[in-house]
């Protein structure tokens, strides 16, 4: 080895410790930086952003869907009749029209035979009165016997009764107006202008308002498996079935529940009554939601309830923004919300979004909190 090579070797040997120290420092710095990043990432991973809503206890019912129609119950329908033959002069109403008591329904003219019978009854009554007066005068002068006087009295009594019947029948000369006997809806008109209607035949049908008659005016078809949960008195929310679904909801009550399956519809027939409404005339097709088994439960959004092998559960957030898993028992499925039972934390909001990422005790950030 020459002198130059020996000098280079000595310089390298002196610089090696310094190079090693510098490398160790770089490695140590990188390690600290990575540790800082890892700690920050771990902290971020332990915090989940969620959406939470308040929870409350209230009465909630299990809805049962049904379809049917408004029906004028036989108990609420009355035929409009007259006890004598008439000819219809004019109709004052139309089918489906709502009328108040005393509203003119139609104008009629009594048949000639009916008015003749009334005139004959009046004439017979006047004659019987004259005959009794004459017989009594004869009896007072001993020119008539007691039996003759009794016969004259009997004739008068019969004439009075016959005339009273004709008065009740009401057949008179000229035009008469037939009026609604109660508040209701004209279901049907059985004749038109100019038609002749026989004595006792229905001129039309008038249905009482359900809230006055307190009889069912709604016939619904219910799935047989759901009918057992329905009880008389359950609230029914009714909406018209039509292209325009902006109509309001009308509430009524269940009246009866069928005890057998209808062989035609394969459904159980449930009847109810709803108050009068302009949109619910007889024949209107409706959808209904029957509110069954009303009871008090915790009401939570559907998205709050999760399920796994251990059953249903949800997460609530305490005052320290920590998530807690709470086991629940869903008792009512009401579409977008559940009625649940369980040991919920009173006043603690329930997580409705982001709950799939949570575990017990995890720290959360609630959307909207600052």
Sine and cosine of phi, psi and omega as CSV:
sin_phi,cos_phi,sin_psi,cos_psi,sin_omega,cos_omega
0.00,0.00,0.77,-0.63,0.01,-1.00
-0.99,0.12,0.02,-1.00,-0.07,-1.00
-0.91,0.42,-0.59,0.81,-0.02,-1.00
-0.92,0.40,-0.66,0.76,0.00,-1.00
-0.92,0.39,-0.59,0.81,0.03,-1.00
-0.91,0.41,-0.63,0.78,0.00,-1.00
-0.91,0.41,-0.66,0.76,0.01,-1.00
-0.90,0.43,-0.63,0.78,0.00,-1.00
-0.91,0.42,-0.62,0.78,0.01,-1.00
-0.91,0.41,-0.62,0.78,0.00,-1.00
-0.91,0.41,-0.65,0.76,0.00,-1.00
-0.91,0.41,-0.65,0.76,0.02,-1.00
-0.90,0.44,-0.56,0.83,0.01,-1.00
-0.97,0.25,-0.52,0.85,-0.06,-1.00
-1.00,0.08,-0.31,0.95,-0.10,-0.99
-0.86,0.51,-0.70,0.72,0.02,-1.00
-0.87,0.50,-0.60,0.80,-0.01,-1.00
-0.92,0.39,-0.63,0.77,0.00,-1.00
-0.91,0.41,-0.67,0.74,0.03,-1.00
-0.88,0.47,-0.67,0.74,0.00,-1.00
-0.89,0.46,-0.65,0.76,0.01,-1.00
-0.91,0.41,-0.67,0.75,0.01,-1.00
-0.90,0.43,-0.65,0.76,0.03,-1.00
-0.89,0.45,-0.62,0.78,0.01,-1.00
-0.90,0.44,-0.65,0.76,0.00,-1.00
-0.90,0.43,-0.70,0.71,0.01,-1.00
-0.88,0.47,-0.68,0.73,0.01,-1.00
-0.89,0.46,-0.66,0.75,0.01,-1.00
-0.90,0.44,-0.69,0.73,0.04,-1.00
-0.89,0.46,-0.62,0.79,0.02,-1.00
-0.89,0.45,-0.69,0.72,0.02,-1.00
-0.90,0.45,-0.66,0.75,-0.01,-1.00
-0.90,0.45,-0.70,0.72,0.03,-1.00
-0.89,0.45,-0.63,0.78,0.02,-1.00
-0.89,0.45,-0.64,0.77,0.03,-1.00
-0.89,0.45,-0.72,0.69,0.02,-1.00
-0.88,0.48,-0.66,0.75,-0.01,-1.00
-0.90,0.44,-0.67,0.74,0.01,-1.00
-0.90,0.44,-0.66,0.75,0.02,-1.00
-0.90,0.43,-0.68,0.74,0.01,-1.00
-0.90,0.44,-0.64,0.77,0.02,-1.00
-0.90,0.43,-0.63,0.78,0.02,-1.00
-0.91,0.42,-0.66,0.75,0.02,-1.00
-0.91,0.42,-0.63,0.78,-0.02,-1.00
-0.92,0.39,-0.45,0.89,-0.05,-1.00
-0.99,0.13,-0.14,0.99,0.00,-1.00
-0.91,-0.42,0.80,-0.60,-0.04,-1.00
-0.88,-0.47,0.67,-0.74,0.06,-1.00
-1.00,0.07,0.79,-0.62,-0.06,-1.00
-0.72,-0.69,0.22,-0.97,0.14,-0.99
-0.92,-0.40,0.73,-0.68,-0.05,-1.00
-0.75,-0.66,0.48,-0.88,0.03,-1.00
-0.73,-0.69,0.45,-0.89,0.06,-1.00
-0.90,0.44,0.42,-0.91,0.03,-1.00
-0.85,-0.53,0.54,-0.84,-0.04,-1.00
-0.57,-0.82,0.34,-0.94,0.11,-0.99
-0.98,-0.19,0.71,-0.70,0.01,-1.00
-0.30,-0.95,0.17,-0.99,0.04,-1.00
-0.98,0.21,0.77,-0.64,0.03,-1.00
-0.68,-0.73,0.60,-0.80,-0.05,-1.00
-0.90,-0.44,0.42,-0.91,0.05,-1.00
-1.00,0.07,0.92,-0.39,-0.02,-1.00
-0.97,0.24,0.64,-0.77,0.10,-1.00
-0.86,-0.51,0.84,-0.54,-0.05,-1.00
-0.99,0.16,0.56,-0.83,0.02,-1.00
-0.46,-0.89,0.38,-0.93,0.06,-1.00
-0.73,-0.68,0.50,-0.86,-0.01,-1.00
-0.04,-1.00,-0.53,-0.85,-0.06,-1.00
-0.47,-0.88,0.43,-0.90,0.13,-0.99
-0.96,0.27,0.77,-0.63,-0.07,-1.00
-0.74,-0.67,0.75,-0.66,0.08,-1.00
-0.96,0.27,0.97,-0.25,-0.04,-1.00
-0.88,0.48,0.56,-0.83,0.03,-1.00
-0.85,0.53,-0.50,0.87,0.01,-1.00
-0.95,0.31,-0.28,0.96,-0.05,-1.00
-0.95,-0.31,-0.05,1.00,-0.07,-1.00
-0.97,-0.22,0.68,-0.73,0.03,-1.00
-0.76,-0.64,0.69,-0.72,0.08,-1.00
-0.98,0.21,0.64,-0.77,0.11,-0.99
-1.00,-0.10,0.91,-0.40,-0.07,-1.00
-0.74,-0.67,0.25,-0.97,0.13,-0.99
-0.76,-0.65,0.58,-0.82,-0.06,-1.00
-0.99,0.13,0.33,0.94,0.05,-1.00
-0.50,-0.87,0.34,-0.94,-0.02,-1.00
-0.96,0.29,0.70,-0.72,-0.03,-1.00
-0.70,-0.71,0.29,-0.96,0.17,-0.98
-0.90,-0.43,0.75,-0.67,-0.05,-1.00
-0.99,0.17,0.84,-0.54,0.01,-1.00
-1.00,0.01,-0.69,0.73,-0.03,-1.00
-0.40,-0.92,0.59,-0.81,0.10,-0.99
-0.99,-0.15,0.73,-0.68,-0.05,-1.00
-0.98,-0.21,-0.21,0.98,-0.06,-1.00
-0.72,-0.69,0.13,-0.99,0.04,-1.00
-0.78,-0.63,0.42,-0.91,0.05,-1.00
-0.84,0.54,0.66,-0.75,-0.03,-1.00
1.00,0.00,-0.14,0.99,-0.04,-1.00
-0.98,0.19,0.68,-0.74,0.06,-1.00
-1.00,0.06,0.71,-0.70,-0.06,-1.00
-0.75,-0.66,0.46,-0.89,0.10,-1.00
-0.99,-0.14,0.31,-0.95,0.03,-1.00
-0.85,0.53,0.75,-0.66,0.00,-1.00
1.00,-0.05,-0.10,1.00,0.02,-1.00
-0.92,0.40,0.74,-0.67,0.05,-1.00
-0.88,0.47,0.77,-0.64,0.03,-1.00
-0.99,-0.17,-0.68,0.74,-0.01,-1.00
-0.27,-0.96,0.33,-0.94,0.10,-0.99
-0.95,-0.31,0.69,-0.72,-0.05,-1.00
-0.71,-0.70,0.33,-0.95,0.12,-0.99
-0.84,-0.55,0.76,-0.65,-0.03,-1.00
-0.94,0.35,0.55,-0.84,0.06,-1.00
-0.90,0.44,0.50,-0.87,-0.04,-1.00
-0.86,0.51,-0.58,0.81,0.00,-1.00
-0.91,0.42,-0.58,0.81,-0.01,-1.00
-0.93,0.36,-0.68,0.73,0.01,-1.00
-0.94,0.35,-0.55,0.84,0.04,-1.00
-0.90,0.43,-0.65,0.76,0.00,-1.00
-0.89,0.45,-0.61,0.79,0.02,-1.00
-0.94,0.35,-0.67,0.74,0.02,-1.00
-0.89,0.46,-0.65,0.76,0.01,-1.00
-0.91,0.42,-0.61,0.79,0.02,-1.00
-0.91,0.42,-0.64,0.77,0.02,-1.00
-0.92,0.40,-0.66,0.75,0.02,-1.00
-0.90,0.43,-0.68,0.73,0.00,-1.00
-0.90,0.43,-0.59,0.81,0.02,-1.00
-0.91,0.41,-0.70,0.71,0.01,-1.00
-0.89,0.46,-0.65,0.76,0.01,-1.00
-0.91,0.41,-0.63,0.78,0.00,-1.00
-0.91,0.41,-0.59,0.81,0.03,-1.00
-0.92,0.40,-0.68,0.74,0.01,-1.00
-0.91,0.42,-0.65,0.76,-0.02,-1.00
-0.90,0.43,-0.65,0.76,0.01,-1.00
-0.92,0.40,-0.65,0.76,0.00,-1.00
-0.90,0.45,-0.66,0.75,0.00,-1.00
-0.92,0.39,-0.67,0.74,-0.02,-1.00
-0.92,0.39,-0.61,0.80,0.01,-1.00
-0.91,0.42,-0.64,0.77,0.03,-1.00
-0.89,0.45,-0.65,0.76,0.06,-1.00
-0.92,0.40,-0.62,0.79,-0.01,-1.00
-0.91,0.42,-0.61,0.79,-0.01,-1.00
-0.91,0.41,-0.42,0.91,0.01,-1.00
-0.98,-0.22,0.27,0.96,0.06,-1.00
0.89,0.45,0.48,0.88,0.03,-1.00
-0.97,-0.24,-0.03,1.00,0.05,-1.00
-0.69,-0.72,0.52,-0.86,-0.03,-1.00
-1.00,0.03,0.17,-0.98,0.04,-1.00
-0.90,0.44,-0.61,0.79,-0.01,-1.00
-0.91,0.41,-0.58,0.81,0.05,-1.00
-0.92,0.40,-0.63,0.78,0.04,-1.00
-0.91,0.41,-0.67,0.74,0.02,-1.00
-0.89,0.45,-0.62,0.78,0.01,-1.00
-0.91,0.42,-0.64,0.76,0.03,-1.00
-0.91,0.41,-0.63,0.78,0.04,-1.00
-0.90,0.43,-0.65,0.76,0.02,-1.00
-0.90,0.44,-0.63,0.78,0.03,-1.00
-0.89,0.45,-0.64,0.77,0.03,-1.00
-0.91,0.41,-0.69,0.72,0.00,-1.00
-0.86,0.50,-0.68,0.73,0.01,-1.00
-0.90,0.44,-0.64,0.77,-0.01,-1.00
-0.92,0.39,-0.62,0.79,0.04,-1.00
-0.88,0.47,-0.72,0.70,-0.01,-1.00
-0.90,0.44,-0.67,0.74,0.00,-1.00
-0.89,0.45,-0.65,0.76,0.00,-1.00
-0.94,0.35,-0.58,0.81,0.03,-1.00
-0.90,0.44,-0.63,0.78,0.04,-1.00
-0.88,0.48,-0.70,0.71,0.00,-1.00
-0.91,0.41,-0.54,0.84,0.07,-1.00
-0.91,0.42,-0.67,0.75,0.01,-1.00
-0.93,0.38,-0.59,0.81,0.05,-1.00
-0.87,0.50,-0.65,0.76,0.14,-0.99
0.99,0.10,0.16,0.99,0.01,-1.00
-0.94,0.35,0.85,-0.53,0.02,-1.00
-0.73,-0.69,0.29,-0.96,0.08,-1.00
-0.95,0.31,0.53,-0.85,0.03,-1.00
1.00,-0.02,-0.06,-1.00,-0.06,-1.00
-0.99,0.14,0.71,-0.71,0.07,-1.00
-0.88,-0.48,0.50,-0.86,0.01,-1.00
-0.96,-0.29,0.82,-0.57,0.08,-1.00
-1.00,0.01,0.80,-0.60,-0.08,-1.00
-0.90,-0.44,0.40,-0.92,0.01,-1.00
-0.92,0.40,0.78,-0.63,-0.02,-1.00
-0.98,0.19,-0.19,0.98,0.00,-1.00
-0.31,-0.95,0.18,-0.98,0.10,-1.00
-0.93,0.36,0.70,-0.71,0.00,-1.00
0.01,-1.00,-0.35,-0.94,-0.02,-1.00
-0.80,-0.60,0.70,-0.71,0.07,-1.00
-0.96,0.28,0.94,-0.34,-0.02,-1.00
-0.99,0.11,-0.62,0.79,-0.13,-0.99
-0.37,-0.93,0.58,-0.82,0.17,-0.98
-0.88,-0.47,0.80,-0.60,-0.14,-0.99
-1.00,-0.07,-0.06,1.00,-0.02,-1.00
-0.50,-0.87,0.33,-0.95,0.01,-1.00
-0.93,-0.37,0.02,-1.00,-0.02,-1.00
-0.87,0.49,0.75,-0.66,0.00,-1.00
1.00,-0.05,-0.21,0.98,-0.01,-1.00
-0.97,0.25,0.51,-0.86,0.10,-1.00
-0.97,-0.23,0.74,-0.67,-0.06,-1.00
-0.88,-0.48,0.77,-0.64,-0.07,-1.00
-0.94,0.33,0.32,-0.95,0.03,-1.00
-0.84,0.54,0.78,-0.62,0.04,-1.00
0.99,0.11,-0.20,0.98,0.02,-1.00
-0.97,0.26,0.58,-0.81,-0.04,-1.00
-0.94,0.35,0.78,-0.63,0.12,-0.99
-0.98,0.17,-0.48,0.88,0.00,-1.00
-0.07,-1.00,0.04,-1.00,0.03,-1.00
-0.85,-0.53,0.70,-0.72,-0.01,-1.00
-0.82,-0.57,0.81,-0.59,-0.01,-1.00
-0.98,-0.21,0.74,-0.67,0.05,-1.00
-0.94,0.35,0.47,-0.88,0.16,-0.99
-0.90,0.45,0.69,-0.72,-0.11,-0.99
-0.89,0.46,-0.60,0.80,-0.06,-1.00
-0.94,0.34,-0.35,0.94,0.07,-1.00
-1.00,0.07,-0.63,0.77,-0.04,-1.00
-0.99,0.14,-0.39,0.92,-0.06,-1.00
0.81,0.59,0.72,0.70,0.06,-1.00
-0.78,-0.62,0.42,-0.91,-0.03,-1.00
-0.88,0.48,0.69,-0.72,0.09,-1.00
-0.76,-0.65,0.31,0.95,-0.01,-1.00
-0.66,-0.75,0.80,-0.60,0.02,-1.00
-0.90,-0.43,0.86,-0.51,-0.08,-1.00
-0.86,-0.51,0.50,-0.86,0.09,-1.00
-0.95,-0.31,0.80,-0.60,-0.07,-1.00
-0.84,-0.55,0.62,-0.78,0.09,-1.00
-0.83,0.56,0.79,-0.62,-0.07,-1.00
-0.81,0.59,-0.59,0.81,-0.03,-1.00
-0.93,0.37,-0.30,0.95,-0.03,-1.00
-0.98,-0.21,-0.23,0.97,-0.12,-0.99
-0.91,0.40,-0.48,0.88,-0.07,-1.00
-0.90,0.43,-0.40,0.92,-0.03,-1.00
-0.99,0.11,-0.14,0.99,-0.07,-1.00
-1.00,0.04,0.68,-0.74,0.01,-1.00
-0.81,-0.58,0.53,-0.85,0.12,-0.99
-0.83,0.56,0.70,-0.71,-0.03,-1.00
0.99,-0.13,-0.21,0.98,0.05,-1.00
-0.87,0.49,0.58,-0.81,0.01,-1.00
-0.95,0.32,0.68,-0.74,0.06,-1.00
-0.87,-0.49,0.82,-0.57,0.07,-1.00
-0.97,-0.23,0.87,-0.49,-0.18,-0.98
-0.91,-0.42,0.68,-0.73,0.07,-1.00
-0.71,-0.71,0.61,-0.79,0.04,-1.00
-0.92,0.40,0.58,-0.81,0.11,-0.99
-0.99,-0.12,0.95,-0.33,-0.01,-1.00
-0.37,-0.93,0.11,-0.99,0.02,-1.00
-0.91,0.42,-0.53,0.85,0.03,-1.00
-1.00,-0.09,0.96,-0.27,-0.08,-1.00
-0.99,-0.12,0.36,0.93,-0.03,-1.00
-1.00,0.05,-0.03,1.00,-0.01,-1.00
-0.90,0.43,0.45,-0.89,-0.03,-1.00
-0.97,0.23,0.18,-0.98,0.02,-1.00
-1.00,-0.09,0.71,-0.71,0.05,-1.00
-0.93,-0.38,0.75,-0.66,-0.04,-1.00
-0.99,-0.17,0.63,-0.78,0.07,-1.00
-0.62,-0.78,-0.34,-0.94,-0.03,-1.00
-0.70,-0.72,0.58,-0.82,0.07,-1.00
-0.93,0.37,0.70,-0.72,0.03,-1.00
-0.98,-0.22,-0.81,0.58,-0.04,-1.00
-0.66,-0.75,0.42,-0.91,0.08,-1.00
-0.83,-0.55,0.80,-0.60,-0.02,-1.00
-0.89,0.45,0.53,-0.85,-0.01,-1.00
-0.98,-0.17,0.08,1.00,0.00,-1.00
-0.54,-0.84,0.30,-0.95,0.02,-1.00
-1.00,0.07,0.75,-0.66,0.03,-1.00
-0.92,0.40,0.81,-0.58,-0.07,-1.00
-0.92,0.40,-0.36,0.93,-0.02,-1.00
-1.00,0.06,-0.78,0.63,-0.07,-1.00
-1.00,0.01,-0.25,0.97,-0.08,-1.00
0.84,0.54,0.55,0.84,0.03,-1.00
-0.77,-0.64,0.24,-0.97,0.10,-1.00
-1.00,-0.06,0.75,-0.66,-0.03,-1.00
-1.00,0.08,0.81,-0.59,0.07,-1.00
-0.88,-0.48,0.77,-0.64,0.05,-1.00
-0.96,-0.29,0.46,-0.89,0.00,-1.00
-0.49,-0.87,0.23,-0.97,0.13,-0.99
-0.82,-0.58,0.66,-0.75,0.03,-1.00
-0.81,-0.59,0.47,-0.88,0.00,-1.00
-0.93,0.36,0.27,-0.96,-0.01,-1.00
-0.87,0.50,0.66,-0.75,0.02,-1.00
-0.52,-0.86,0.65,-0.76,-0.01,-1.00
-0.84,0.54,-0.48,0.88,-0.04,-1.00
-1.00,-0.03,-0.03,1.00,-0.07,-1.00
-0.87,-0.49,0.88,0.47,0.07,-1.00
-1.00,0.08,0.37,-0.93,0.00,-1.00
-0.79,0.62,0.72,-0.69,-0.02,-1.00
0.99,-0.17,-0.21,0.98,-0.02,-1.00
-0.93,0.37,0.78,-0.63,0.08,-1.00
-0.98,0.20,0.68,-0.74,-0.08,-1.00
-0.67,-0.74,0.39,-0.92,0.26,-0.97
-0.93,-0.36,0.51,-0.86,-0.08,-1.00
-0.66,-0.75,0.50,-0.86,0.12,-0.99
-0.85,-0.52,0.92,-0.40,-0.02,-1.00
-1.00,-0.05,0.84,-0.54,-0.07,-1.00
-1.00,0.04,0.98,-0.20,-0.08,-1.00
-0.97,-0.23,0.38,-0.92,0.09,-1.00
0.73,0.68,0.78,0.62,0.02,-1.00
-0.90,0.44,0.72,-0.69,0.00,-1.00
-0.35,-0.94,0.25,-0.97,-0.02,-1.00
-1.00,0.03,0.79,-0.61,0.03,-1.00
-0.58,-0.81,0.19,-0.98,0.20,-0.98
-0.96,0.28,0.79,-0.62,-0.01,-1.00
-0.98,-0.20,0.87,-0.49,-0.05,-1.00
-0.74,-0.67,0.47,-0.88,0.09,-1.00
-0.89,0.46,0.48,-0.88,-0.03,-1.00
-0.86,0.51,-0.61,0.80,-0.05,-1.00
-0.93,0.36,-0.23,0.97,-0.03,-1.00
-0.98,0.21,-0.39,0.92,-0.11,-0.99
-1.00,-0.06,0.83,-0.56,0.06,-1.00
-0.92,-0.40,0.26,-0.97,0.01,-1.00
-0.66,-0.75,0.59,-0.81,0.15,-0.99
-0.56,-0.83,-0.27,-0.96,-0.06,-1.00
-0.89,0.46,-0.37,0.93,-0.01,-1.00
-1.00,-0.01,-0.07,1.00,0.02,-1.00
0.91,-0.42,-0.27,-0.96,-0.04,-1.00
-0.99,0.12,0.55,-0.84,0.01,-1.00
-0.37,-0.93,0.20,-0.98,0.10,-0.99
-0.56,-0.83,0.14,-0.99,0.03,-1.00
-0.90,-0.45,0.70,-0.72,0.15,-0.99
-0.89,-0.46,0.38,-0.92,-0.06,-1.00
-0.91,-0.40,0.80,-0.60,0.01,-1.00
-1.00,0.07,-0.06,-1.00,-0.05,-1.00
-0.92,0.40,-0.30,0.96,0.02,-1.00
-0.99,-0.13,0.25,0.97,0.02,-1.00
0.88,0.48,0.62,0.78,0.08,-1.00
-0.94,-0.33,0.64,-0.77,-0.02,-1.00
-1.00,0.05,0.65,-0.76,0.03,-1.00
-0.78,-0.63,0.78,-0.62,0.02,-1.00
-0.99,0.17,0.79,-0.61,-0.02,-1.00
-0.84,-0.54,0.83,-0.55,0.07,-1.00
-0.96,0.28,0.68,-0.73,-0.02,-1.00
-0.71,-0.70,0.30,-0.95,0.08,-1.00
-0.85,-0.53,0.97,-0.25,0.04,-1.00
-0.91,0.42,0.87,-0.50,0.00,-1.00
-0.97,-0.26,-0.47,0.88,-0.05,-1.00
-0.73,-0.68,0.78,-0.63,0.09,-1.00
-0.95,-0.32,0.98,-0.19,-0.08,-1.00
-0.93,-0.37,0.75,0.67,0.05,-1.00
0.98,0.20,-0.97,-0.25,-0.04,-1.00
-0.99,0.15,-0.02,1.00,0.00,-1.00
-0.61,-0.79,0.41,-0.91,0.06,-1.00
-0.92,-0.39,0.48,-0.88,0.28,-0.96
-0.97,-0.26,0.90,-0.44,-0.10,-1.00
-0.84,-0.54,0.39,-0.92,0.14,-0.99
-0.90,-0.44,0.52,-0.85,0.00,-1.00
0.30,-0.95,0.12,-0.99,-0.03,-1.00
-1.00,0.04,0.92,0.39,0.00,-1.00
-0.96,0.27,0.46,-0.89,0.03,-1.00
-0.99,0.16,0.89,-0.46,-0.05,-1.00
-0.91,0.41,0.77,-0.64,0.03,-1.00
1.00,0.06,-0.17,0.99,-0.01,-1.00
-1.00,0.03,0.75,-0.66,0.01,-1.00
-0.93,0.37,0.40,-0.92,0.00,-1.00
-0.96,-0.29,0.64,-0.77,-0.04,-1.00
-0.98,0.19,0.79,-0.61,-0.02,-1.00
-0.91,-0.41,-0.22,0.98,0.06,-1.00
-0.55,-0.84,0.67,-0.75,-0.07,-1.00
1.00,0.01,0.03,1.00,-0.09,-1.00
-0.96,0.28,-0.33,0.94,0.02,-1.00
-0.92,0.40,-0.38,0.93,-0.05,-1.00
-1.00,-0.03,-0.07,1.00,-0.16,-0.99
-1.00,0.04,0.46,-0.89,0.20,-0.98
-0.73,-0.68,0.25,-0.97,-0.04,-1.00
-0.84,0.55,0.78,-0.62,0.08,-1.00
0.99,0.12,-0.01,1.00,-0.03,-1.00
-0.93,0.37,0.63,-0.77,0.05,-1.00
-0.98,0.19,0.68,-0.74,-0.05,-1.00
-0.80,-0.61,0.37,-0.93,0.16,-0.99
-0.92,-0.40,0.85,-0.52,-0.06,-1.00
-1.00,0.02,0.80,-0.59,0.02,-1.00
-0.85,0.52,0.73,-0.68,-0.01,-1.00
0.99,-0.12,-0.31,0.95,0.06,-1.00
-0.98,0.19,0.59,-0.81,0.03,-1.00
-0.85,-0.53,0.00,0.00,0.00,0.00
